[in-house]
Amino acid sequence: MMFFLYLIRLQTNKYTLKSRGFILAITILFISGFINGNQEINSTFFLLLYPIASFSIRGLKEGLVWTFSLLLILITIYTQMSFLYNVYSFIFFCIAYFMVSYLLYWYRHYELKIFTKMFQVNKLKEELEEKNKELKRIAITDKLTNIYNRVKLDSKMEAEMNRAQRFGHGFSIIIIDIDYFKEVNDNYGHQIGDCVLIEMANLLKSHVRNTDTLGRWGGEEFLIICPETKEEGVLKLANNLQKTIEENTFSTIGSKTASFGITTYINGDNTNSILKRADDALYKAKTTGRNKVEIL
């Protein structure tokens, strides 16, 4: 039986047909054994294996049909061939067969019930985990641009600052401000302004490195945190981004530029000091012509 189950497991699309064929085969075998019994009660004991086989192979509902179908067939045969067994032996067998079937049915019933509950609990746990992941993602994601928000940027900045102060791992930051963004809202409306912010976020996201952290710092400003990056590396990245934005054509408004303020971690820095230095560099870029990169 176990070998047969192993074989049909390899071909799940033919499982139903093969398992029913197997049940039919052992049904014929059990009926044959019953007819050829030696009129002793112990010769019918092997028939008590049938409910186990039918419930195990065909499940609860169909197993019940096979089990009691066999019992009805045996009763019919006995009424026609009463000489096979004495009446007391047959009655005893019927009672034992019914008890085994009854116990197996309820055992499988509760087993299935418990399995169903476990499956439902596991499914609910998976759904809850997915919702928690989604809530965590929402909590650190800017709703408009779908990049990191201020919460995530603050957390990442704190982590990089701790690494730098404890282990000496330097990092750099870039603050980007879209030039004359107010004119976009005034001339085209806030919906077009939102589209520009989304396009800018996507443009930046496609050109920063995998190790960098990009987020919306607020309004039309974006922040990039660059771990393990010194002045030369962050300047190269900022200049590439500045050129990419300048050459890009935005929907509706056409060309647009941005100003960049960058700085690198210095021993003794804290979060406020490094952000102020980057912000001062950005202010310098905006007051000296815009569409440029400044470093302090």
N, C-alpha and C positions, 0 to 999 in steps of 0.2 A: 504493500500500500504506500509506504513512504517513498519507494523508488518511483512509483507511478505519479505521486504528487510532485516529485522533483522534476519529472519529465514534462508534465503539463505546465509547470511553472515557467518553463523555458518558452512556452508558446501560449501566452496569456489570452490571445484572441481566440484560441480553440479550447480554453479551459472548460467552459460550460458543457460543450458537446462531449468532451472526453470524460469529464467527471460523471456525467449522467450515464454515459456508456459503462463506466466502471461500476456505478451503483447498480445498474441493470444486470451486469454480469454476476455480481455477488448475490443479488436477489435470486437469480436463477440457481446459483450454487447453494444458497441456504434452503431454498424450497426443495431442491433435490436431496439435500442432506436430511431434511425433515421427513420426506417421503420414504427414504431408505433407512430410517432410524430402526433401532432394535427393541422398541417398546420399553426402553428404560428411560427414566426421567433425565439421567445425566447425559443422554444422547442429544438432548435439546438445549443444553446449556450454551453451546457455541452460538446459538441463535441470538443470545443476549448481546453478542458483539455487534449485531446489525444496527441498533440505534446509535451506538458510538460512531460507527462508520458513516451513517447517513447524516447525522448532525455535524460531524467534523468536516465532511466533504462538501455537502450541499447547503450548510447553514441551517438557521433556526426554522424558518417557515417551510422550506422545501424538504428539509430533513424530517419534519413532522409528518408530511404527506407520505414520504417513502416508508417511514417507520410503521405507521398504522395501516398503510396499504398492505405491507407484508403480513401484518397480524391478521387482517381481514382475509387475505389469501390463505393463510394457514388454518384459520377457523373454518373456511369453506372446504378446504381439503379434508380436514378432520371430520366434518359432518358427512362427507362422502366416503371416507375411509377410516371409520372409527376404530378399526382393528389395529391401527398403527400404534396407538398408545392407550393406556387405560384412562378413563375419564378424569380421575383424580390427578394423575400426572400431568395431563394436558391443562387442567384448570390451574394447577400450581404453576405450570410454565407460563400461562397467560397472565397470571397475577404478577409473577416476577418480571415478565417482559414489560408489562404496563408500568410497574414501579421504576424499573430502570429507565424507561422512556420518559416518564414523568420527571424523575430527578435530573436526567440529562437536559431536558427541555428547560427547566427552571434554572439550572446551573448556567446553561448557555445564555438564557434570557438575562440574568443578572450580570453575567460576564460581558455581554454586549452592551448592557445599560451602563456599566461602569466604564467600559471602553469609550462609549459615546460621550459620557461626561468628561472623561479625561481628554478626549479629542477636542471637545468644546472649550475646556479650560485652557488647553494648549493654544487653541486658535485665538481665544480671547487674550492670552498672554502675548502672542505674536502681534495681534492687532494693537494692543496697548504699547508694546515696544516700538512699533512703527509710528504710532501717534506721538509717543515721547520723543522719538528721533525727529519727527516733523516739527514738534513744538520747539525742540532745541535749535533746529535749523532756522525756524521763523524768528526765534529770539535773537539770533546773531546775524540776521540777513536784512538788508535794506529792502523794504517792500517795493519800492519803485524800480531800482536798478538791479536787484537780485544779486548784489555783491555784499560783502560784509558791512555791517553797520558800526556805529560808534562803540557799542558795547563790546563787540568782538575786537575792534581795533585797540580799545583801552586794555583789554585782557592780554592781547598779543604784545602790546607795547610794554606792559608790566613784566611779562615773561622774558622778553628780550633784555629789558633793563636788569632784571635779576641775574640772568646769565652773564651779562657783561660785567656786572659788579662782583659776582662771585668767581667766575672762571676766566674773565678777561676776554670773552668773545665779543668783538665789536659788531656794530650794526649801523645802518644808515636809514634815514627816512626821507621821503619826498612828499611835499605837499603841492598839489596841483590845483590851480584855480582857472576856470574857464573865463577867458577875456570877454569883457562887456556882455556878460550873460543877461543882465537886466534888460538890455536892448532886445534880446530874443523874446522875453516875456512881454515887453511893451509893444513890440511890432507884430508878433505872431500869436501871442496868447500863451497861457501857461501850459496848455496841452502840448504845443509844439516844444515848449521849453522842457517838458518832461521827456519828450522823445529825444531831444538833444542829450539830456543827461543819461538816458538809457544807451544811446549810441556811443557816447563817450565812455561809459563803463565797459561796454562790450569791446571797444577798441583797446582800452587799457588792459583789460583782462586777457586779450589775445596776444599781447606783446610783453607782458611781464613774465618773469621767470617762475618756474613751478615752486621755488622755495620762497618767493616773495608773498607778502600778504597785502591784498588790495581791498580797500573799503571806501565807502562814502563818508567823508569826514563831517559833512554838513553843507546844506545848500548846494552850491556848484563846486564845492571843494572835494578833492579825493586825496587819500593818504596811502602811500605805499611804504611798508616796512620791509627792509632788505637785510636779512640776517647774514652774518659773516661777509659783509660787503664794506670795503674801504672807500676812500674818497674817489679814487680813479674809477672803480667799478660803478659806483652810484652815479657819477657824472656821465659815464658812457650810456648807462640805461636812460637817464633823464634826457639827454640830448637825442637819443633815438626816439623816445616817446614824443618829444617836442616836434621833431621833424615829421613823425608819422601823423600826428594830429594836424599839423599845418598842411600836409598834402592830402588829407582825407576830405571827401565831399560828403557833408551831412545832408540828410533828407530835408527838403523844404528850404533850409537856410543856406545851403551850399557850404562854403568854407568857414572854418572857425579855428581860433588859436587858443593856446593856454599858456599860463605862466607857471614856472616851477621854482620852488624853494627847497633846497636840499641841505642836509647837514649829516655829520658822522659823529658817533658817540665819542666823547672825550672823558677821560678818567675824572670822576667826581660829578659827572652828570646825574641828574634825576629826570623823571618823566617831564616835569614842567620845564626844566632848563633846555632840554633837547628840542621839545616842541616849540618853545619860544624862539630858539635860534633858527629853526626851519621856517617859522612864520615870519621872522624878520627877513630872512632871505627871500621869501615869497613877496613880501612888501617891497623889497628893493627891486625885484624883477618887474613888478607892476608899476612902480613909479619911475622906472628908467626905460620905458618903452614897451613893456609887455612882450608876449610871445618869445620868451627867453628863459634861460636857466641861470639861477644865481645860487652860490654856495657860501655858507658861513660856518 
